[in-house]
Amino acid sequence: MRVQMLGLCRFSYLGGRGFQVAHETMAQRRAFLYDPARLARRWFWFQNVALPAWLAQKDPDFTLVLMTGPDLPEPWLSRLHELTEILPQLRLALVPPMEKHIDACMAAVAPHIDAGADVVGHFRHDDDDAVAVDFIRDARRDFARMKPLWRQNRRLSCDYARGAVLRAGPGGIEAEMRIIHNASAALTIFLPPDAGRCVLHFPHFKVNLSMPGVTLAGKPMYVRMLHEDNDSGAVGAGYAVEGQGEDIEGLLARRFRIDLPGLAAGARALPPA
């Protein structure tokens, strides 16, 4: 059974709905999303948190769609184009503003669904979060054990619930290991290729209303980054993992290719919100 791993990463996409920060007009939302200082901060987190592990995936057989608007300001639009040359698994989707955010996301993802796959493992990836270097490999391997459950209704979620939460503040970056149930990062939705749905059709915090799910929490699989520009600063339902003897700095470097001291130093130099 061939499993396609297909992700969606939205980078300051300008459209209607889909945001917890509300704006009365599209012009106000454009001014907010495309503010130069904000884009500089978003790019910093994207470059230093999200990208390193995608460049180091142990299983390189995946597609990650980078979704943004065709009028994303320079130099950010050119930088996204350059990334697709560095990492061939990336696909750039320039989606004009659409009122319904879910339709915009489907427009970005649909051209990249492999109709010849038996199953598509959909995942979303926020531009300031990270997954572990073995996320793609493990999601594909673990699905092989879940096939009987998936066959019951051809929908299944796989939640890698253990990860790290990094909180950026005036004093630096605090790191904490947590269990978070159905965090958006490292959550995979397995669907048939003809489902006509993508990962954004299923809100991660209530995905179990739509399908059965398997939770695996044996090792850290994601990093959730919290900072002043989060659309939502909520950590999610879960609890801290105490007394594990984790060297978090070493773990972040090994499993996510994140340089925590360098990240903290770079964050202090960012333009203020």
C-alpha positions as protocol buffer text, in pm:
chain_id: "A"
residue {
  index: 1
  type: MET
  ca { x: 0 y: 0 z: 0 }
}
residue {
  index: 2
  type: ARG
  ca { x: 158 y: 326 z: -115 }
}
residue {
  index: 3
  type: VAL
  ca { x: 126 y: 622 z: 120 }
}
residue {
  index: 4
  type: GLN
  ca { x: 179 y: 975 z: -6 }
}
residue {
  index: 5
  type: MET
  ca { x: 282 y: 1222 z: 264 }
}
residue {
  index: 6
  type: LEU
  ca { x: 142 y: 1565 z: 173 }
}
residue {
  index: 7
  type: GLY
  ca { x: 166 y: 1875 z: 391 }
}
residue {
  index: 8
  type: LEU
  ca { x: 42 y: 2233 z: 379 }
}
residue {
  index: 9
  type: CYS
  ca { x: 234 y: 2528 z: 524 }
}
residue {
  index: 10
  type: ARG
  ca { x: 68 y: 2869 z: 506 }
}
residue {
  index: 11
  type: PHE
  ca { x: 306 y: 3167 z: 501 }
}
residue {
  index: 12
  type: SER
  ca { x: 117 y: 3491 z: 567 }
}
residue {
  index: 13
  type: TYR
  ca { x: -160 y: 3393 z: 326 }
}
residue {
  index: 14
  type: LEU
  ca { x: -401 y: 3682 z: 264 }
}
residue {
  index: 15
  type: GLY
  ca { x: -762 y: 3570 z: 251 }
}
residue {
  index: 16
  type: GLY
  ca { x: -1096 y: 3571 z: 427 }
}
residue {
  index: 17
  type: ARG
  ca { x: -1165 y: 3386 z: 750 }
}
residue {
  index: 18
  type: GLY
  ca { x: -919 y: 3127 z: 883 }
}
residue {
  index: 19
  type: PHE
  ca { x: -773 y: 3371 z: 1137 }
}
residue {
  index: 20
  type: GLN
  ca { x: -834 y: 3427 z: 1506 }
}
residue {
  index: 21
  type: VAL
  ca { x: -707 y: 3786 z: 1474 }
}
residue {
  index: 22
  type: ALA
  ca { x: -1005 y: 3965 z: 1317 }
}
residue {
  index: 23
  type: HIS
  ca { x: -999 y: 4255 z: 1070 }
}
residue {
  index: 24
  type: GLU
  ca { x: -1292 y: 4453 z: 934 }
}
residue {
  index: 25
  type: THR
  ca { x: -1155 y: 4488 z: 580 }
}
residue {
  index: 26
  type: MET
  ca { x: -917 y: 4304 z: 351 }
}
residue {
  index: 27
  type: ALA
  ca { x: -703 y: 4618 z: 336 }
}
residue {
  index: 28
  type: GLN
  ca { x: -658 y: 4606 z: 712 }
}
residue {
  index: 29
  type: ARG
  ca { x: -566 y: 4240 z: 699 }
}
residue {
  index: 30
  type: ARG
  ca { x: -317 y: 4303 z: 418 }
}
residue {
  index: 31
  type: ALA
  ca { x: -153 y: 4581 z: 617 }
}
residue {
  index: 32
  type: PHE
  ca { x: -129 y: 4352 z: 920 }
}
residue {
  index: 33
  type: LEU
  ca { x: 4 y: 4043 z: 740 }
}
residue {
  index: 34
  type: TYR
  ca { x: 244 y: 4231 z: 513 }
}
residue {
  index: 35
  type: ASP
  ca { x: 388 y: 4465 z: 773 }
}
residue {
  index: 36
  type: PRO
  ca { x: 766 y: 4455 z: 703 }
}
residue {
  index: 37
  type: ALA
  ca { x: 865 y: 4404 z: 1066 }
}
residue {
  index: 38
  type: ARG
  ca { x: 612 y: 4123 z: 1109 }
}
residue {
  index: 39
  type: LEU
  ca { x: 730 y: 3946 z: 792 }
}
residue {
  index: 40
  type: ALA
  ca { x: 1090 y: 3972 z: 912 }
}
residue {
  index: 41
  type: ARG
  ca { x: 993 y: 3804 z: 1238 }
}
residue {
  index: 42
  type: ARG
  ca { x: 789 y: 3534 z: 1060 }
}
residue {
  index: 43
  type: TRP
  ca { x: 1079 y: 3458 z: 829 }
}
residue {
  index: 44
  type: PHE
  ca { x: 1318 y: 3428 z: 1123 }
}
residue {
  index: 45
  type: TRP
  ca { x: 1104 y: 3161 z: 1293 }
}
residue {
  index: 46
  type: PHE
  ca { x: 1041 y: 2985 z: 962 }
}
residue {
  index: 47
  type: GLN
  ca { x: 1410 y: 2973 z: 875 }
}
residue {
  index: 48
  type: ASN
  ca { x: 1540 y: 2877 z: 1218 }
}
residue {
  index: 49
  type: VAL
  ca { x: 1261 y: 2658 z: 1359 }
}
residue {
  index: 50
  type: ALA
  ca { x: 1059 y: 2505 z: 1075 }
}
residue {
  index: 51
  type: LEU
  ca { x: 1306 y: 2454 z: 792 }
}
residue {
  index: 52
  type: PRO
  ca { x: 1607 y: 2273 z: 947 }
}
residue {
  index: 53
  type: ALA
  ca { x: 1428 y: 1942 z: 1008 }
}
residue {
  index: 54
  type: TRP
  ca { x: 1260 y: 1946 z: 666 }
}
residue {
  index: 55
  type: LEU
  ca { x: 1605 y: 1966 z: 513 }
}
residue {
  index: 56
  type: ALA
  ca { x: 1715 y: 1668 z: 726 }
}
residue {
  index: 57
  type: GLN
  ca { x: 1418 y: 1427 z: 693 }
}
residue {
  index: 58
  type: LYS
  ca { x: 1529 y: 1065 z: 706 }
}
residue {
  index: 59
  type: ASP
  ca { x: 1260 y: 975 z: 453 }
}
residue {
  index: 60
  type: PRO
  ca { x: 1274 y: 1235 z: 173 }
}
residue {
  index: 61
  type: ASP
  ca { x: 959 y: 1107 z: 3 }
}
residue {
  index: 62
  type: PHE
  ca { x: 714 y: 1385 z: 89 }
}
residue {
  index: 63
  type: THR
  ca { x: 557 y: 1698 z: -57 }
}
residue {
  index: 64
  type: LEU
  ca { x: 516 y: 2019 z: 142 }
}
residue {
  index: 65
  type: VAL
  ca { x: 303 y: 2289 z: -21 }
}
residue {
  index: 66
  type: LEU
  ca { x: 400 y: 2645 z: 74 }
}
residue {
  index: 67
  type: MET
  ca { x: 86 y: 2856 z: 42 }
}
residue {
  index: 68
  type: THR
  ca { x: 94 y: 3233 z: 16 }
}
residue {
  index: 69
  type: GLY
  ca { x: -55 y: 3513 z: -189 }
}
residue {
  index: 70
  type: PRO
  ca { x: 74 y: 3623 z: -532 }
}
residue {
  index: 71
  type: ASP
  ca { x: 129 y: 3975 z: -391 }
}
residue {
  index: 72
  type: LEU
  ca { x: 346 y: 3870 z: -96 }
}
residue {
  index: 73
  type: PRO
  ca { x: 604 y: 4151 z: -74 }
}
residue {
  index: 74
  type: GLU
  ca { x: 967 y: 4113 z: -171 }
}
residue {
  index: 75
  type: PRO
  ca { x: 1211 y: 3984 z: -74 }
}
residue {
  index: 76
  type: TRP
  ca { x: 993 y: 3721 z: 90 }
}
residue {
  index: 77
  type: LEU
  ca { x: 825 y: 3594 z: -226 }
}
residue {
  index: 78
  type: SER
  ca { x: 1160 y: 3548 z: -400 }
}
residue {
  index: 79
  type: ARG
  ca { x: 1296 y: 3370 z: -92 }
}
residue {
  index: 80
  type: LEU
  ca { x: 1011 y: 3120 z: -106 }
}
residue {
  index: 81
  type: HIS
  ca { x: 1086 y: 3058 z: -474 }
}
residue {
  index: 82
  type: GLU
  ca { x: 1452 y: 3002 z: -385 }
}
residue {
  index: 83
  type: LEU
  ca { x: 1355 y: 2749 z: -119 }
}
residue {
  index: 84
  type: THR
  ca { x: 1182 y: 2532 z: -379 }
}
residue {
  index: 85
  type: GLU
  ca { x: 1516 y: 2506 z: -559 }
}
residue {
  index: 86
  type: ILE
  ca { x: 1702 y: 2412 z: -239 }
}
residue {
  index: 87
  type: LEU
  ca { x: 1444 y: 2158 z: -121 }
}
residue {
  index: 88
  type: PRO
  ca { x: 1274 y: 1987 z: -417 }
}
residue {
  index: 89
  type: GLN
  ca { x: 996 y: 1848 z: -197 }
}
residue {
  index: 90
  type: LEU
  ca { x: 858 y: 2201 z: -160 }
}
residue {
  index: 91
  type: ARG
  ca { x: 584 y: 2329 z: -392 }
}
residue {
  index: 92
  type: LEU
  ca { x: 489 y: 2697 z: -396 }
}
residue {
  index: 93
  type: ALA
  ca { x: 116 y: 2769 z: -428 }
}
residue {
  index: 94
  type: LEU
  ca { x: 27 y: 3133 z: -498 }
}
residue {
  index: 95
  type: VAL
  ca { x: -342 y: 3155 z: -413 }
}
residue {
  index: 96
  type: PRO
  ca { x: -536 y: 3480 z: -467 }
}
residue {
  index: 97
  type: PRO
  ca { x: -749 y: 3598 z: -174 }
}
residue {
  index: 98
  type: MET
  ca { x: -1056 y: 3379 z: -128 }
}
residue {
  index: 99
  type: GLU
  ca { x: -1339 y: 3440 z: 115 }
}
residue {
  index: 100
  type: LYS
  ca { x: -1354 y: 3082 z: 240 }
}
residue {
  index: 101
  type: HIS
  ca { x: -1019 y: 2983 z: 384 }
}
residue {
  index: 102
  type: ILE
  ca { x: -1083 y: 2610 z: 353 }
}
residue {
  index: 103
  type: ASP
  ca { x: -1147 y: 2651 z: -22 }
}
residue {
  index: 104
  type: ALA
  ca { x: -819 y: 2838 z: -57 }
}
residue {
  index: 105
  type: CYS
  ca { x: -632 y: 2561 z: 124 }
}
residue {
  index: 106
  type: MET
  ca { x: -791 y: 2296 z: -94 }
}
residue {
  index: 107
  type: ALA
  ca { x: -697 y: 2494 z: -405 }
}
residue {
  index: 108
  type: ALA
  ca { x: -335 y: 2488 z: -287 }
}
residue {
  index: 109
  type: VAL
  ca { x: -326 y: 2119 z: -200 }
}
residue {
  index: 110
  type: ALA
  ca { x: -546 y: 1956 z: -467 }
}
residue {
  index: 111
  type: PRO
  ca { x: -299 y: 1981 z: -760 }
}
residue {
  index: 112
  type: HIS
  ca { x: -43 y: 1786 z: -557 }
}
residue {
  index: 113
  type: ILE
  ca { x: -258 y: 1491 z: -449 }
}
residue {
  index: 114
  type: ASP
  ca { x: -124 y: 1176 z: -612 }
}
residue {
  index: 115
  type: ALA
  ca { x: -426 y: 997 z: -758 }
}
residue {
  index: 116
  type: GLY
  ca { x: -215 y: 682 z: -788 }
}
residue {
  index: 117
  type: ALA
  ca { x: -148 y: 660 z: -415 }
}
residue {
  index: 118
  type: ASP
  ca { x: -348 y: 420 z: -202 }
}
residue {
  index: 119
  type: VAL
  ca { x: -355 y: 658 z: 94 }
}
residue {
  index: 120
  type: VAL
  ca { x: -262 y: 1024 z: 142 }
}
residue {
  index: 121
  type: GLY
  ca { x: -119 y: 1127 z: 478 }
}
residue {
  index: 122
  type: HIS
  ca { x: -224 y: 1492 z: 506 }
}
residue {
  index: 123
  type: PHE
  ca { x: -57 y: 1718 z: 759 }
}
residue {
  index: 124
  type: ARG
  ca { x: -46 y: 2090 z: 829 }
}
residue {
  index: 125
  type: HIS
  ca { x: 268 y: 2267 z: 933 }
}
residue {
  index: 126
  type: ASP
  ca { x: 269 y: 2615 z: 1084 }
}
residue {
  index: 127
  type: ASP
  ca { x: 561 y: 2825 z: 964 }
}
residue {
  index: 128
  type: ASP
  ca { x: 695 y: 2866 z: 1319 }
}
residue {
  index: 129
  type: ASP
  ca { x: 669 y: 2504 z: 1438 }
}
residue {
  index: 130
  type: ALA
  ca { x: 893 y: 2203 z: 1373 }
}
residue {
  index: 131
  type: VAL
  ca { x: 865 y: 1829 z: 1328 }
}
residue {
  index: 132
  type: ALA
  ca { x: 1136 y: 1576 z: 1407 }
}
residue {
  index: 133
  type: VAL
  ca { x: 1374 y: 1453 z: 1140 }
}
residue {
  index: 134
  type: ASP
  ca { x: 1203 y: 1111 z: 1143 }
}
residue {
  index: 135
  type: PHE
  ca { x: 844 y: 1239 z: 1123 }
}
residue {
  index: 136
  type: ILE
  ca { x: 783 y: 1137 z: 761 }
}
residue {
  index: 137
  type: ARG
  ca { x: 954 y: 801 z: 806 }
}
residue {
  index: 138
  type: ASP
  ca { x: 764 y: 716 z: 1122 }
}
residue {
  index: 139
  type: ALA
  ca { x: 426 y: 834 z: 995 }
}
residue {
  index: 140
  type: ARG
  ca { x: 459 y: 609 z: 692 }
}
residue {
  index: 141
  type: ARG
  ca { x: 587 y: 311 z: 897 }
}
residue {
  index: 142
  type: ASP
  ca { x: 329 y: 352 z: 1172 }
}
residue {
  index: 143
  type: PHE
  ca { x: 43 y: 367 z: 925 }
}
residue {
  index: 144
  type: ALA
  ca { x: 132 y: 14 z: 818 }
}
residue {
  index: 145
  type: ARG
  ca { x: 32 y: -102 z: 1168 }
}
residue {
  index: 146
  type: MET
  ca { x: -290 y: 100 z: 1156 }
}
residue {
  index: 147
  type: LYS
  ca { x: -426 y: -22 z: 824 }
}
residue {
  index: 148
  type: PRO
  ca { x: -699 y: -244 z: 974 }
}
residue {
  index: 149
  type: LEU
  ca { x: -837 y: 53 z: 1166 }
}
residue {
  index: 150
  type: TRP
  ca { x: -812 y: 282 z: 862 }
}
residue {
  index: 151
  type: ARG
  ca { x: -1002 y: 36 z: 643 }
}
residue {
  index: 152
  type: GLN
  ca { x: -1310 y: 58 z: 866 }
}
residue {
  index: 153
  type: ASN
  ca { x: -1411 y: 400 z: 733 }
}
residue {
  index: 154
  type: ARG
  ca { x: -1109 y: 520 z: 530 }
}
residue {
  index: 155
  type: ARG
  ca { x: -1030 y: 801 z: 771 }
}
residue {
  index: 156
  type: LEU
  ca { x: -773 y: 790 z: 1049 }
}
residue {
  index: 157
  type: SER
  ca { x: -565 y: 1034 z: 1252 }
}
residue {
  index: 158
  type: CYS
  ca { x: -221 y: 968 z: 1398 }
}
residue {
  index: 159
  type: ASP
  ca { x: -126 y: 1197 z: 1685 }
}
residue {
  index: 160
  type: TYR
  ca { x: 237 y: 1214 z: 1793 }
}
residue {
  index: 161
  type: ALA
  ca { x: 156 y: 1371 z: 2127 }
}
residue {
  index: 162
  type: ARG
  ca { x: 500 y: 1426 z: 2284 }
}
residue {
  index: 163
  type: GLY
  ca { x: 695 y: 1738 z: 2198 }
}
residue {
  index: 164
  type: ALA
  ca { x: 859 y: 2058 z: 2312 }
}
residue {
  index: 165
  type: VAL
  ca { x: 703 y: 2398 z: 2368 }
}
residue {
  index: 166
  type: LEU
  ca { x: 933 y: 2699 z: 2326 }
}
residue {
  index: 167
  type: ARG
  ca { x: 819 y: 3033 z: 2465 }
}
residue {
  index: 168
  type: ALA
  ca { x: 998 y: 3343 z: 2341 }
}
residue {
  index: 169
  type: GLY
  ca { x: 994 y: 3643 z: 2572 }
}
residue {
  index: 170
  type: PRO
  ca { x: 1204 y: 3939 z: 2686 }
}
residue {
  index: 171
  type: GLY
  ca { x: 1422 y: 3711 z: 2895 }
}
residue {
  index: 172
  type: GLY
  ca { x: 1500 y: 3466 z: 2616 }
}
residue {
  index: 173
  type: ILE
  ca { x: 1340 y: 3134 z: 2522 }
}
residue {
  index: 174
  type: GLU
  ca { x: 1199 y: 2894 z: 2777 }
}
residue {
  index: 175
  type: ALA
  ca { x: 1171 y: 2527 z: 2678 }
}
residue {
  index: 176
  type: GLU
  ca { x: 936 y: 2268 z: 2823 }
}
residue {
  index: 177
  type: MET
  ca { x: 854 y: 1909 z: 2731 }
}
residue {
  index: 178
  type: ARG
  ca { x: 481 y: 1840 z: 2707 }
}
residue {
  index: 179
  type: ILE
  ca { x: 215 y: 1597 z: 2603 }
}
residue {
  index: 180
  type: ILE
  ca { x: -37 y: 1787 z: 2385 }
}
residue {
  index: 181
  type: HIS
  ca { x: -337 y: 1603 z: 2251 }
}
residue {
  index: 182
  type: ASN
  ca { x: -388 y: 1658 z: 1877 }
}
residue {
  index: 183
  type: ALA
  ca { x: -154 y: 1951 z: 1843 }
}
residue {
  index: 184
  type: SER
  ca { x: -151 y: 2081 z: 1488 }
}
residue {
  index: 185
  type: ALA
  ca { x: 217 y: 1991 z: 1447 }
}
residue {
  index: 186
  type: ALA
  ca { x: 296 y: 1624 z: 1371 }
}
residue {
  index: 187
  type: LEU
  ca { x: -72 y: 1531 z: 1340 }
}
residue {
  index: 188
  type: THR
  ca { x: -144 y: 1325 z: 1027 }
}
residue {
  index: 189
  type: ILE
  ca { x: -486 y: 1268 z: 871 }
}
residue {
  index: 190
  type: PHE
  ca { x: -492 y: 961 z: 646 }
}
residue {
  index: 191
  type: LEU
  ca { x: -749 y: 982 z: 365 }
}
residue {
  index: 192
  type: PRO
  ca { x: -801 y: 818 z: 27 }
}
residue {
  index: 193
  type: PRO
  ca { x: -676 y: 1032 z: -263 }
}
residue {
  index: 194
  type: ASP
  ca { x: -1029 y: 1088 z: -394 }
}
residue {
  index: 195
  type: ALA
  ca { x: -1166 y: 1214 z: -60 }
}
residue {
  index: 196
  type: GLY
  ca { x: -1199 y: 1574 z: -180 }
}
residue {
  index: 197
  type: ARG
  ca { x: -1067 y: 1688 z: 157 }
}
residue {
  index: 198
  type: CYS
  ca { x: -739 y: 1805 z: 305 }
}
residue {
  index: 199
  type: VAL
  ca { x: -607 y: 1839 z: 658 }
}
residue {
  index: 200
  type: LEU
  ca { x: -769 y: 2182 z: 710 }
}
residue {
  index: 201
  type: HIS
  ca { x: -1115 y: 2030 z: 673 }
}
residue {
  index: 202
  type: PHE
  ca { x: -1064 y: 1870 z: 1014 }
}
residue {
  index: 203
  type: PRO
  ca { x: -990 y: 2113 z: 1301 }
}
residue {
  index: 204
  type: HIS
  ca { x: -712 y: 1947 z: 1496 }
}
residue {
  index: 205
  type: PHE
  ca { x: -863 y: 2013 z: 1840 }
}
residue {
  index: 206
  type: LYS
  ca { x: -1178 y: 1816 z: 1756 }
}
residue {
  index: 207
  type: VAL
  ca { x: -1052 y: 1574 z: 1493 }
}
residue {
  index: 208
  type: ASN
  ca { x: -1183 y: 1276 z: 1691 }
}
residue {
  index: 209
  type: LEU
  ca { x: -1538 y: 1384 z: 1609 }
}
residue {
  index: 210
  type: SER
  ca { x: -1465 y: 1295 z: 1247 }
}
residue {
  index: 211
  type: MET
  ca { x: -1258 y: 978 z: 1265 }
}
residue {
  index: 212
  type: PRO
  ca { x: -1085 y: 725 z: 1490 }
}
residue {
  index: 213
  type: GLY
  ca { x: -740 y: 820 z: 1606 }
}
residue {
  index: 214
  type: VAL
  ca { x: -420 y: 663 z: 1733 }
}
residue {
  index: 215
  type: THR
  ca { x: -198 y: 843 z: 1985 }
}
residue {
  index: 216
  type: LEU
  ca { x: 175 y: 767 z: 1994 }
}
residue {
  index: 217
  type: ALA
  ca { x: 383 y: 948 z: 2255 }
}
residue {
  index: 218
  type: GLY
  ca { x: 701 y: 746 z: 2278 }
}
residue {
  index: 219
  type: LYS
  ca { x: 938 y: 1015 z: 2162 }
}
residue {
  index: 220
  type: PRO
  ca { x: 934 y: 1391 z: 2095 }
}
residue {
  index: 221
  type: MET
  ca { x: 801 y: 1456 z: 1747 }
}
residue {
  index: 222
  type: TYR
  ca { x: 722 y: 1828 z: 1732 }
}
residue {
  index: 223
  type: VAL
  ca { x: 820 y: 2174 z: 1854 }
}
residue {
  index: 224
  type: ARG
  ca { x: 547 y: 2427 z: 1922 }
}
residue {
  index: 225
  type: MET
  ca { x: 680 y: 2785 z: 1909 }
}
residue {
  index: 226
  type: LEU
  ca { x: 499 y: 3054 z: 2110 }
}
residue {
  index: 227
  type: HIS
  ca { x: 583 y: 3421 z: 2054 }
}
residue {
  index: 228
  type: GLU
  ca { x: 422 y: 3763 z: 2013 }
}
residue {
  index: 229
  type: ASP
  ca { x: 301 y: 3700 z: 1657 }
}
residue {
  index: 230
  type: ASN
  ca { x: 107 y: 3379 z: 1717 }
}
residue {
  index: 231
  type: ASP
  ca { x: -246 y: 3386 z: 1576 }
}
residue {
  index: 232
  type: SER
  ca { x: -330 y: 3167 z: 1875 }
}
residue {
  index: 233
  type: GLY
  ca { x: -107 y: 3145 z: 2179 }
}
residue {
  index: 234
  type: ALA
  ca { x: -291 y: 2847 z: 2324 }
}
residue {
  index: 235
  type: VAL
  ca { x: -72 y: 2546 z: 2398 }
}
residue {
  index: 236
  type: GLY
  ca { x: -356 y: 2296 z: 2377 }
}
residue {
  index: 237
  type: ALA
  ca { x: -493 y: 2027 z: 2604 }
}
residue {
  index: 238
  type: GLY
  ca { x: -222 y: 1827 z: 2776 }
}
residue {
  index: 239
  type: TYR
  ca { x: 32 y: 1837 z: 3055 }
}
residue {
  index: 240
  type: ALA
  ca { x: 400 y: 1888 z: 3125 }
}
residue {
  index: 241
  type: VAL
  ca { x: 633 y: 1588 z: 3116 }
}
residue {
  index: 242
  type: GLU
  ca { x: 830 y: 1601 z: 3440 }
}
residue {
  index: 243
  type: GLY
  ca { x: 1137 y: 1417 z: 3555 }
}
residue {
  index: 244
  type: GLN
  ca { x: 1244 y: 1276 z: 3221 }
}
residue {
  index: 245
  type: GLY
  ca { x: 1607 y: 1383 z: 3255 }
}
residue {
  index: 246
  type: GLU
  ca { x: 1589 y: 1543 z: 2911 }
}
residue {
  index: 247
  type: ASP
  ca { x: 1873 y: 1760 z: 2790 }
}
residue {
  index: 248
  type: ILE
  ca { x: 1634 y: 1983 z: 2596 }
}
residue {
  index: 249
  type: GLU
  ca { x: 1906 y: 2181 z: 2421 }
}
residue {
  index: 250
  type: GLY
  ca { x: 2069 y: 1861 z: 2296 }
}
residue {
  index: 251
  type: LEU
  ca { x: 1735 y: 1705 z: 2205 }
}
residue {
  index: 252
  type: LEU
  ca { x: 1636 y: 2009 z: 1998 }
}
residue {
  index: 253
  type: ALA
  ca { x: 1966 y: 1995 z: 1812 }
}
residue {
  index: 254
  type: ARG
  ca { x: 1953 y: 1620 z: 1752 }
}
residue {
  index: 255
  type: ARG
  ca { x: 1587 y: 1566 z: 1663 }
}
residue {
  index: 256
  type: PHE
  ca { x: 1491 y: 1905 z: 1516 }
}
residue {
  index: 257
  type: ARG
  ca { x: 1823 y: 2061 z: 1411 }
}
residue {
  index: 258
  type: ILE
  ca { x: 1733 y: 2366 z: 1621 }
}
residue {
  index: 259
  type: ASP
  ca { x: 2020 y: 2564 z: 1776 }
}
residue {
  index: 260
  type: LEU
  ca { x: 1852 y: 2688 z: 2095 }
}
residue {
  index: 261
  type: PRO
  ca { x: 2124 y: 2936 z: 2207 }
}
residue {
  index: 262
  type: GLY
  ca { x: 2147 y: 3073 z: 1852 }
}
residue {
  index: 263
  type: LEU
  ca { x: 1769 y: 3096 z: 1829 }
}
residue {
  index: 264
  type: ALA
  ca { x: 1751 y: 3292 z: 2152 }
}
residue {
  index: 265
  type: ALA
  ca { x: 2026 y: 3529 z: 2042 }
}
residue {
  index: 266
  type: GLY
  ca { x: 1861 y: 3588 z: 1704 }
}
residue {
  index: 267
  type: ALA
  ca { x: 1520 y: 3645 z: 1863 }
}
residue {
  index: 268
  type: ARG
  ca { x: 1661 y: 3924 z: 2079 }
}
residue {
  index: 269
  type: ALA
  ca { x: 1765 y: 4109 z: 1761 }
}
residue {
  index: 270
  type: LEU
  ca { x: 1423 y: 4090 z: 1594 }
}
residue {
  index: 271
  type: PRO
  ca { x: 1225 y: 4410 z: 1528 }
}
residue {
  index: 272
  type: PRO
  ca { x: 964 y: 4461 z: 1798 }
}
residue {
  index: 273
  type: ALA
  ca { x: 596 y: 4394 z: 1738 }
}
